[in-house]
């Protein structure tokens, strides 16, 4: 499934692309990737919809991955480089906001 959507956050254009498989710079498989282009004030977030074997992820996994990449993007846009590089922090924030959302909070 390849699909894209657009959003705006902190005066920055965000493109979110859902792809079968996202690859890193060295061809490695990634769950997601956030790329901040400071000069043009835009972010491209790419989310894998299938695992390495081609099996579709559950919607919950895709939602958590999207949140994870959005937190990277937010930290990058605010120039919080250390926080953006802290995968544990970013993953906990993604899971915490997902949990709150499942309880009825629109986060």
Beta strands, then each sheet from edge to edge (+ up, - down):
strand 1: 3-9
strand 2: 12-19
strand 3: 22-23
strand 4: 29-30
strand 5: 32-37
strand 6: 42-48
sheet 1: 1+ 2- 6- 5+
sheet 2: 3+ 4-
end
